[in-house]
């Protein structure tokens, strides 16, 4: 017997790496040293930093992958993988430098995984991050044929004096919410339960979803906010804090950027809640509190800044085709969101 008899095709793995080589190289920054295929990726730190701080983040895509696999569409989940990592690193004010991925599957399907890596490369380009390397693991008996899982890891850099932490937030600061592209990559287990228990098909086109199928709607990738937000910082916006709105929604993620004895008073109704969330609430009979504690509800990223810069911030993001809303104000409190359900 050999490894192929056990279900692992080493030669196919080598051929796959050759097939994606150009995709990976298309993401490279000038600081990348060498190419793919070694035991480690090499990256030289950019020049111009006095006290550079490296900021790292890791995440996955979650059960959104089930929808991709059911519909046999794999070109968007790689963007989700990158977005979930780089948006987290961004909250420290860091620029993502490089990204690595881990792909595990039952049996290597070159066409399927090339779509996945193409999405990862697209996400890296949106973030200005080099796809420095990765790992492909063929695991027969652990995953069924056609199944795969994704994990990612990124490293960013920020000048120590410009790094954001909770100490910069001040009473009276304003929270600016940036629109999400839908559910992004959180709450998909509840989405799948609503679709399954409600007797829906992923190919159905409910009226509220404006002609899109349910499957297309929930495969819309996570919005990557890196370039617009870094552009805002370079334009002189005095950002005091940022939050990436992921699992747990606004109630869990927004308070993470606050200082001691601070809360945010939410301006209820200050932003447009996309139709996809209205459909979920109706189709699954999901209450408002459960919706806000599960989904981003239309706000994918939040910046906290002084009141006098609100107009400049909103104008900047609208020029980047990202709707932005004044969603709240920092007040005295104990870390909760005040007025979210009123």
N, C-alpha and C positions, 0 to 999 in steps of 0.2 A: 504493500500500500504506500501511497504518498499523500502529500498535503491536499492535493486536488480531490482524492478519494474521500477526504474528510469534509469537503465542501469549500475549501479555500483555494482560490486560483491566484497564485502569486504573479504569474505572467500577465493575467488580466489587470492586476493591480498596477504593474509597471506601465502597461499600455495606457491605463487611465491617467496616470500622472503625466505621461507624454501628451495626452490629448488636451489636458487642461493647462499645460505650461504657458501658452500664450495668454490665456485668461489671467493667470496669476501675474505674469510679467506686466500686463497692462495697468496694474495698480501700483507699480513700484514708484517710490519717491527717490530723490537723489541720494538719500542717506542709506538706502539698502546696499548691502555688500554681498556680492555673489548672487546665486539664484536658488531655485528649489532643488531638493534632492539630497541635501546634506542631513546631518543629524540635528542641526539647529539652524535657525535663521539668524542672520547677523545684521545689525542696524547701528549706524553711527549716530550719536546724539546731534541734533541740529546745533549750529553755532548761535551766539548772540545771547545766551542765557548766563546770568551772574550766579544764581542759585537755583538750578533746575530741579524740580521735583517730579518724579515719575508717579503717575496715577494709573492703577490697573483696575480692570473690571472683567467679570466673566458672567455668562448667562447662556440660556438655551432658547428654544422656540416653543417648547411645551406641546400640548395636544393639538395645536394648530396643524402640526405635521400630519395628524390623522386625516384632516380634511384634504390636504394636498395629496395624500396617498390614495384616498377614496376617489378623488377627481383626476388622478394621474396628471397633476399639474405641479411642477416643482421649481418654477422660475422665480417665485416671489419669496419663499421661506428663507432663502439665503440673505435677502435684504433685511428680513425680520431679525435674523441672527446677529448681523452687524449692528442694526439699530438698537437692539436691546443692550448691547455692550457700550457702544460709543456714546449714546445719549446719557448713560450713567456717568461715564468718565467726564463728560462735558460739564456736569453740575459742579465740578470743582474749578471750572474755568480752564480745563486742560484741553489741548489739541490732541486728538488721537493720532498716534504715529504709526503703529502697526497692529495687525490683527492676525490671529491664528485660529484655525477651525479644527474640529474633531467630528468626523462622520463615521457612524457605526451602522452596519447593515447586515442582513442575513446572507445575501449574495450580491456581489457587485454587479450593478446594472449600469453600464457606462453611459447610456443615453440619459437615464434618470439622474445620475449623479453629476453629469456634466451640466444639466439644467440647474441643479442645486449650487454648484460652484460658480456658474455664471451669475446667479443671484448674489452670491457672496461677493464676487468681484464688483458687481454693480453697486452694492452697498458700500464697499470700501471706497470706490470712486466718489460716491456722494459724500462720504465722510472725509475724503482726502487722506485716507489711511492705507498703508501698504499691506497687501495680503502676503505676509512674510513666509508662511508655511502652513502645514496642517498635518493631520493624520487620518488615514482611512483604514478602518478596522472591519474586516469581513468576519462575521461571527455566526456561522450556521448553527441552528438549534436554539440560539438566543433570541434572534429576530426571525420572523417569518419572511418568505420571499416577498419583495416589494416594500418591506418596512425598513425604515432607517431612523436614526436619531441624530440630532445636531447639538453641538456645544461650541461656544466661542470664547475667545480671550483677547483683550486688547490692552495696549499700554499707551498712555498719553503723557504729555509734558506740560508743565506750567511753571512760570517764574514764581518762586516762593512768596515774594511780596504781593503777588496778584492772585494767589490761591484763595478761593472762597471757602469760608467756614461759617458756622452759625454766629460768630461774634460780630459780624458786620451788619446783621439785620437790625434795623432801628424802628421804634414805634413811629407809626405814620407812613412807613414805606408802603408801596402799592404793589400788589401782585398782578402781573400781566400774564394771562393765559394764552398759549399758542394752540391753535386748532390741531386736533388729531386727524389722522386719515381713516378713522373708524375705530374698531376695537383693538387695533395693533396686535399684540401677542399675549394678551391676558384675558382670562375669563372664558377661554374656549371650551373648557370642560362643561361649563354651564350652557354655553351656546350649543354644544353637541347634544346635551340632555334635552334642551328645549326643542331642537330639531327632531330628535328621536321620539320623545314622548308626545310631541304634538302631531306626529304622523306626517311631517314635512319631508320633502326630498331636497337634496342639495341643488337640484335643477329647477326647483320652483321659483317663480318670479312674483312675490307678493307686491301688492300695490305700493306699499310704503317704501320699497327698495328701488323705485324709479326705473324699472325695467331690467335691473341686474338680477341674476340668479342668486339664491342664498349662498351658494358656494363661492361665486365670484366676489360677493360682498365681503365674506369673511376671510378670503385670501388676499385682500388689499393689504399691502405690506406696511409695516411700521414706518412712520415718517422719521427721517434722519434730520435732526435740527442743527447739526454741527456747523456747517458753513454759515447759515444765517445768523446763528448766535455768536460765533467767533467774529463775524463781520460787525455785529452790533458792538462788541467789546472794542474792536479796533476803531470804530467810529466814535468812541468816547462815552458810550453809555456806562453809567456808574452802577453796575449791577452788584447788589449786595448778597444775593443768594439765588439758587436755582433748584428746581425739583423736576425729576423725570417721573411722569405719572404712569405707573405700571400696576402690577397686582396690588389690590387694596385701594386703588383709585385715589382720589383727592384726599379723603380722610386719613389714609395711612402715609402717603408720600409727601404731601405738601408740608406738614409739620416737621419733617425731617430737616428742613433748612432753617428752622427757627431757633432763636436763642432761648435762654432761660426766662420763664415768666412771660412768654409771648404766645399769642394766638393770631389767627387771621379771621377777620370778619368778612364772610363771603357776601358778595352782591348777588343775591339770588336772581336768576333770570337774566344775568348780564351777558350770557353767551348763547349761541345757537346749539341746541342739542341735536346732533344728526339723526336722521330718520331711522338708522339702523338700531339705535338704542330704544327708540319708541317702539319699533317692531318687536325687539326682544322683550321689553316690559309687557307688551300686550300679548304676544304669543306664549310667553311663559308665566303670565300672571305674577311677575316679579315686582315687589314693592320698591319704592323710591330708595329706601335705606340700603336694601340689598343691591340695587343697581349701582349706587355710588360707591359701595364698598367692594364691588367686583370689577367694574369697568371704569375707563377714563372719562366717559360721558361727554366726549368731544374736546377735552383739554389734554393734550399729550405732553406738554412741557410748560413750566411756569418760571418766570423771572420775577424777582423782587427788587425794586429799585425806588429811588426817591420820587416824590410826587411831581417835581418839576420836569422830570424826564419821561413822563408817561406818554405825552403826545409824540415826542421824538421816537420812542420805542415802537409805538403802534404804527407810525408812518413807515419806519424801517422795515418791519416785518410784512406789512401790506405790500411794500415794493418788492418783497421776495415772494409774493403770492401766498403768504401765510396769514390767514385771518388772526387777529390778535384782539384780546378783550381785557378790559379792566375788571378783574373778577373779585378783588378783595383788598383789604387794608390790614396792616399789622397793628394789633391792639394788645393791651395787657391781658394775660390769660395763662393757661396751663397747658398749651400745646394743642388745643382742640380747634376745629373749624366752627366758627359761630355763624348761625343763620343759614347753613347749607340746605336745610329742609323747610325753610319758611319762605 
